[in-house]
Amino acid sequence: MTATEVLKTEHRDIRVMLSVLENVADRLEGGEAVPHADLEAMLDFIRTFADSLHHAKEEGLLFPALERAGFPRESGPVGVMLLEHDAGRGHTRGLAEAAERLQAGDAAAARQAAGHARAYVQLLDAHIYKEDNILFEMADMHLSEEEQKWLSDEFERVADRFGHDRHEEYHDLLHTLRDRYLS
């Protein structure tokens, strides 16, 4: 599997979480209670799987490889992706803060949590589309076979450090949340 195929596979998992978050936003806006433990699990997935694992592969490995191939980091598609990663982190922080206030009994925080969840979903949905259909296609065209092999090997090292058991735990979490919120 090429490096970009690995990232696209991870995007499919992230899209499941985006669907869950959209459903949760609908529930919160409709005045339904969402267990705090579920919100915490969603935030953990976003922070750990989507950001610490997935975005780390992009920011620490793929984007520098694209820079070496002539793509500027501060502008163009790489710069846009980095700005969107940062914007996603901002919505994650906002969702986490609202979830804490909601847990403390602040009913108005439900609307804020829903707003951040919805904004995160919209941002990441468009972001993933751009990566899958533009940036990764450019990477496949401009990175040499040797660079692609190196990236795949490095991605595997990242996955090993992350832990294959931990990866499976996040897949199990996705299935649980999907069944709870999307069935």
URPETA-V688511 format. One record per pair of residues at least 4 apart in sequence whose C-alpha atoms are under 8 Angstrom apart, sorted by sequence separation. I is the first residue (numbers start at 1). J is the second residue. If there is no record, write none. Layout:
{{I,J} {I,J}}
This chain:
{{1,5} {2,6} {3,7} {4,8} {5,9} {6,10} {7,11} {8,12} {9,13} {10,14} {11,15} {12,16} {13,17} {14,18} {15,19} {16,20} {17,21} {18,22} {19,23} {20,24} {21,25} {22,26} {23,27} {24,28} {25,29} {26,30} {27,31} {28,32} {34,38} {35,39} {36,40} {37,41} {38,42} {39,43} {40,44} {41,45} {42,46} {43,47} {44,48} {45,49} {46,50} {47,51} {48,52} {49,53} {50,54} {51,55} {52,56} {53,57} {54,58} {55,59} {56,60} {57,61} {58,62} {59,63} {60,64} {61,65} {62,66} {63,67} {64,68} {65,69} {66,70} {67,71} {72,76} {74,78} {75,79} {76,80} {77,81} {78,82} {79,83} {80,84} {81,85} {82,86} {83,87} {84,88} {85,89} {86,90} {87,91} {88,92} {89,93} {90,94} {91,95} {92,96} {93,97} {94,98} {95,99} {96,100} {97,101} {98,102} {99,103} {100,104} {101,105} {102,106} {106,110} {108,112} {109,113} {110,114} {111,115} {112,116} {113,117} {114,118} {115,119} {116,120} {117,121} {118,122} {119,123} {120,124} {121,125} {122,126} {123,127} {124,128} {125,129} {126,130} {127,131} {128,132} {129,133} {130,134} {131,135} {132,136} {133,137} {134,138} {135,139} {136,140} {137,141} {138,142} {139,143} {143,147} {144,148} {145,149} {146,150} {147,151} {148,152} {149,153} {150,154} {151,155} {152,156} {153,157} {154,158} {155,159} {156,160} {157,161} {158,162} {159,163} {160,164} {162,166} {163,167} {164,168} {165,169} {166,170} {167,171} {168,172} {169,173} {170,174} {171,175} {172,176} {173,177} {174,178} {175,179} {176,180} {177,181} {178,182} {179,183} {1,6} {27,32} {28,33} {34,39} {44,49} {45,50} {46,51} {47,52} {48,53} {49,54} {50,55} {51,56} {56,61} {57,62} {58,63} {59,64} {66,71} {67,72} {71,76} {73,78} {74,79} {75,80} {101,106} {102,107} {129,134} {130,135} {131,136} {132,137} {143,148} {159,164} {162,167} {177,182} {178,183} {27,33} {28,34} {66,72} {67,73} {71,77} {72,78} {73,79} {102,108} {27,34} {71,78} {72,79} {102,109} {101,109} {102,110} {140,148} {64,73} {24,34} {63,73} {99,109} {98,109} {99,110} {66,78} {98,110} {98,112} {99,113} {63,78} {98,113} {95,112} {96,113} {94,112} {95,113} {94,113} {95,114} {21,42} {95,116} {94,116} {95,117} {59,82} {92,116} {17,42} {91,116} {92,117} {91,117} {91,119} {92,120} {91,120} {55,85} {88,120} {88,123} {14,50} {88,124} {84,123} {84,127} {10,54} {47,92} {46,92} {81,127} {7,54} {43,92} {81,131} {43,96} {40,96} {78,135} {77,135} {39,99} {36,99} {36,103} {66,139} {69,142} {69,143} {66,142} {66,143} {65,143} {31,110} {29,110} {28,110} {29,111} {65,147} {28,111} {28,113} {29,114} {28,114} {25,113} {26,114} {25,114} {62,151} {24,114} {25,115} {61,151} {25,117} {24,117} {25,118} {61,154} {22,117} {21,117} {22,118} {21,118} {57,155} {22,121} {21,121} {57,158} {19,121} {18,121} {53,158} {18,124} {53,159} {18,125} {53,162} {15,125} {11,128} {49,167} {49,170} {8,132} {45,170} {4,136} {41,173} {4,139} {4,140} {38,177} {3,148} {2,148} {3,149} {2,149} {3,151} {3,152} {2,152} {1,152} {3,155} {17,174} {20,177} {24,181} {13,171} {16,174} {20,178} {23,181} {23,182} {13,174} {17,178} {20,181} {16,178} {20,182} {19,182}}
